[in-house]
Amino acid sequence: DCVSEIDPLFNSSIHLGPGLRVQHERIVSEKSGILRIKTTKTTTKAWIESKNEGSYQPSIGDKVICTVIRKTNEAFYCTIVDGDGCDARLDVLNFDGATKRHYPSLKVGASIYTRVISLDPVELSCCAPKGYNAVDWVYSDRVLFGELVSGFIQSIRPGMAKNILLSSNKIMEQMGQVVTYECAIGVNGRIWLHVPENKNLSWMLLQELKSAPLNPTPVYYKKLKRRLREYLLSSNNMDNTMRDDDDDEDEQA
C-alpha cells in the first residue's frame, strides 16, 4: 500500500526504516503494522513498527545479535527482529582481516554479535570500530564481534536490554563477582550468555537478567549474589554426591 501520510515528504530529506521502500517513486509499506514518523530540523525518519518488533528500531552504531537466514558469495542476510524476516545485510568483507577468498563460513541459523553501520537498507559489520584494536576474524576467541558459539540466547524487551547496558546498572558486574561467564547484549532485545561447562547456570543467569528490575538496589544485588552462591553450593554438593556414588559402585564391583 502507498503510505499517504508521508508520501508528500518524499522530495525532502527522509530516511526509510524497516517495513518501507520506494516503488515507482512512491513510498510503500512491505508489512502490516503501525506507521512511525520521527521528524527533526534536518531530516524525517519513518518506519513500520510491527507487533513482533516491540520498540526496537535500528540506529547507526547499535550493537545487535542477529541470526543468519540466508547467504550468498557476497553477503550474509540476517534478521535482527524476531519473526520479522530478512532485514539486515552483512557483507563477507565486513570482518577484520577478511578477503574475497578468506572470510568466515557462517551457516544458516548462526548467531552473530555485530553492529549497525548504515540504514536504508540496514547494513551490519563485525569490524572493530575506531578506538578498538582490530583482531583478525580467525582468532574467534579474541574478536569483539563475530559468531556466538555455545551458550544460550534469550529474547527480552529492547528497553530492558538498553537498561542493562547503562553504566548505573551493576547487575552484570555483581554476577561477575560470583560467577565467571561470557555475555553479549544486543539492543535489539537479545542476550547471549555462556558459562563454560555449566548449561544450567547459563540458563539461570539469563533468567536473572530477564527478570531484573529497571532500577536495581543494593538489597537486590545482595539477594542476587546470595541466590547464585546457594546455587553453586547445591550444585557442588550434587556433584560430590554423584562422585561418592560412583566410588561406592566401584568398591562393590
C-alpha positions in Angstrom: 0.0 0.0 0.0 1.1 3.6 -0.7 1.9 5.4 2.6 -0.1 8.6 2.0 0.9 10.1 5.4 4.5 10.5 4.3 4.4 10.4 0.5 4.3 14.2 0.2 7.5 14.3 2.1 9.3 12.1 -0.5 11.1 15.0 -2.1 12.5 16.2 1.3 15.3 14.5 3.4 13.6 11.3 4.6 15.2 8.1 5.8 13.1 4.9 5.4 13.4 2.3 8.1 12.2 -1.3 8.3 8.9 -2.1 6.5 9.1 0.8 4.0 10.6 1.1 0.5 10.4 3.2 -2.7 8.5 1.8 -5.6 7.7 3.7 -8.8 8.6 7.0 -7.0 6.1 6.2 -4.2 6.7 5.1 -0.6 5.1 1.8 0.0 4.8 -0.5 3.0 6.1 -4.1 3.0 4.3 -5.4 6.0 1.4 -4.6 8.3 1.9 -2.6 11.5 1.9 0.9 12.9 3.5 3.8 10.9 6.0 5.7 13.0 7.4 9.1 11.9 10.2 11.0 13.7 11.0 14.5 12.4 13.9 16.7 13.3 15.1 20.0 12.0 17.2 18.3 9.2 15.5 15.0 8.4 12.5 12.8 8.7 12.7 9.1 9.6 9.8 6.7 9.0 9.3 3.0 9.6 6.6 0.4 10.2 6.5 -1.0 13.7 5.0 -4.5 13.8 3.8 -6.3 16.9 6.9 -8.5 16.9 9.3 -5.6 16.9 8.5 -4.2 20.2 10.1 -0.8 20.4 13.4 -1.5 18.6 14.3 0.5 15.5 17.9 0.2 14.2 20.2 3.1 14.6 23.8 3.5 13.4 26.2 2.2 16.0 23.8 -0.2 17.6 25.3 -3.4 18.8 22.9 -6.2 18.0 22.6 -10.0 18.0 21.3 -11.3 14.7 20.6 -14.7 13.1 21.7 -15.7 9.6 18.8 -16.8 7.5 20.3 -16.7 4.0 23.8 -16.4 2.5 25.4 -15.8 -0.9 29.0 -15.4 -2.0 28.9 -11.7 -1.3 26.9 -11.4 2.0 25.0 -13.0 4.9 21.4 -11.9 5.2 20.2 -11.7 8.8 17.2 -11.0 10.9 17.6 -8.7 13.9 14.0 -8.6 15.0 12.3 -11.9 16.0 9.7 -13.1 13.4 10.4 -10.2 11.1 12.2 -12.0 8.3 15.3 -10.7 6.5 16.1 -7.1 7.4 19.9 -6.7 7.5 22.9 -7.4 5.3 26.4 -8.4 6.5 29.0 -8.2 3.7 31.5 -11.0 3.8 34.3 -8.4 3.8 32.9 -6.7 6.9 35.1 -8.8 9.2 38.6 -7.7 10.2 41.1 -9.4 8.0 38.5 -10.9 5.6 39.2 -11.1 1.9 37.0 -12.3 -1.0 38.6 -15.7 -0.7 39.1 -15.9 3.0 36.1 -15.0 5.2 34.0 -16.7 7.9 32.0 -19.6 6.8 28.8 -18.9 8.7 25.9 -21.4 8.4 22.2 -20.5 8.2 21.0 -20.3 11.8 24.3 -19.0 13.2 24.0 -16.2 15.8 26.3 -13.2 15.3 27.2 -10.3 17.6 27.6 -7.3 15.2 26.8 -3.6 14.8 24.7 -1.4 12.6 26.8 0.8 10.2 24.1 2.1 7.9 20.4 2.3 7.4 18.0 2.1 4.4 18.8 -0.7 3.9 20.3 -1.9 7.2 24.0 -2.9 6.8 26.0 -4.7 9.5 29.7 -5.0 10.3 31.8 -7.2 12.5 34.9 -5.0 12.1 36.2 -3.3 15.2 35.1 0.4 15.4 37.6 3.2 15.8 39.3 3.2 19.2 39.4 -0.6 19.4 42.2 -2.9 18.3 41.3 -4.8 15.2 41.9 -8.6 15.5 41.8 -10.9 12.5 38.5 -12.8 12.4 40.3 -16.2 12.5 41.1 -15.5 16.2 37.5 -16.0 17.2 38.2 -16.1 20.9 39.7 -12.6 20.8 37.5 -10.6 18.4 35.0 -8.1 19.6 32.3 -9.0 17.1 31.6 -12.3 15.4 29.8 -15.6 15.7 28.4 -16.6 19.1 29.0 -20.3 19.8 27.8 -22.4 22.7 25.8 -20.7 25.4 22.1 -19.7 25.2 20.2 -16.7 23.7 17.3 -15.1 25.4 14.9 -12.6 24.0 13.9 -9.7 26.2 12.3 -6.3 25.7 14.7 -3.9 23.8 14.2 -1.3 26.6 15.4 -3.8 29.2 18.5 -4.7 27.1 19.4 -1.0 26.9 18.8 -0.6 30.6 21.2 -3.4 31.5 23.9 -1.7 29.5 23.6 1.6 31.4 26.7 2.4 33.4 24.5 2.9 36.5 23.2 -0.7 36.2 25.7 -3.0 38.0 23.9 -6.4 37.6 26.5 -7.9 35.2 29.3 -6.7 37.4 27.6 -8.1 40.5 27.1 -11.5 38.8 30.7 -11.5 37.8 31.8 -11.3 41.4 30.3 -14.8 41.9 30.4 -16.5 38.5 32.8 -16.4 35.6 30.8 -16.0 32.4 30.7 -14.6 28.8 27.9 -12.3 27.7 26.8 -10.2 24.8 23.8 -8.0 24.8 22.1 -6.7 21.7 20.0 -3.6 22.0 17.5 -5.3 19.6 16.4 -7.3 22.7 18.7 -10.4 22.6 21.1 -11.6 25.2 23.7 -14.3 24.7 25.3 -15.9 27.8 27.8 -18.7 28.3 29.2 -20.3 31.4 31.8 -22.9 30.5 30.7 -26.4 31.3 27.6 -25.4 33.1 24.5 -25.1 30.9 22.1 -24.9 33.9 23.9 -21.9 35.4 24.0 -20.2 32.0 20.2 -20.5 31.8 19.8 -19.3 35.4 21.8 -16.2 34.7 19.8 -15.4 31.6 16.6 -15.6 33.7 18.1 -13.3 36.3 18.8 -10.7 33.6 15.4 -11.1 32.0 13.5 -10.6 35.3 15.8 -7.9 36.8 14.2 -4.7 37.9 14.7 -1.5 35.9 16.4 0.2 38.9 18.3 -2.5 40.9 19.0 -1.6 44.5 21.9 -2.7 46.8 19.4 -5.0 48.5 18.6 -6.6 45.2 22.2 -7.1 44.3 22.8 -8.7 47.7 19.9 -11.2 47.2 21.1 -11.9 43.7 24.6 -12.9 44.8 23.2 -15.0 47.6 21.0 -16.9 45.1 24.0 -17.5 42.9 26.2 -18.7 45.8 23.4 -21.0 47.1 23.0 -22.5 43.6 26.7 -23.1 43.2 26.9 -24.7 46.7 24.0 -27.0 45.9 25.4 -27.8 42.5 28.8 -28.7 44.0 27.2 -30.8 46.7 25.3 -32.7 44.0 28.5 -33.3 42.0 30.2 -34.6 45.2 27.3 -36.9 45.9 27.5 -38.3 42.4 31.2 -38.9 42.7 30.7 -40.7 46.1 28.0 -42.9 44.5 30.4 -43.8 41.7 33.1 -44.7 44.2 30.7 -46.9 46.1 29.7 -48.7 43.0 33.4 -49.2 42.1 34.1 -50.7 45.5 31.1 -53.1 45.3 32.2 -54.2 41.9 
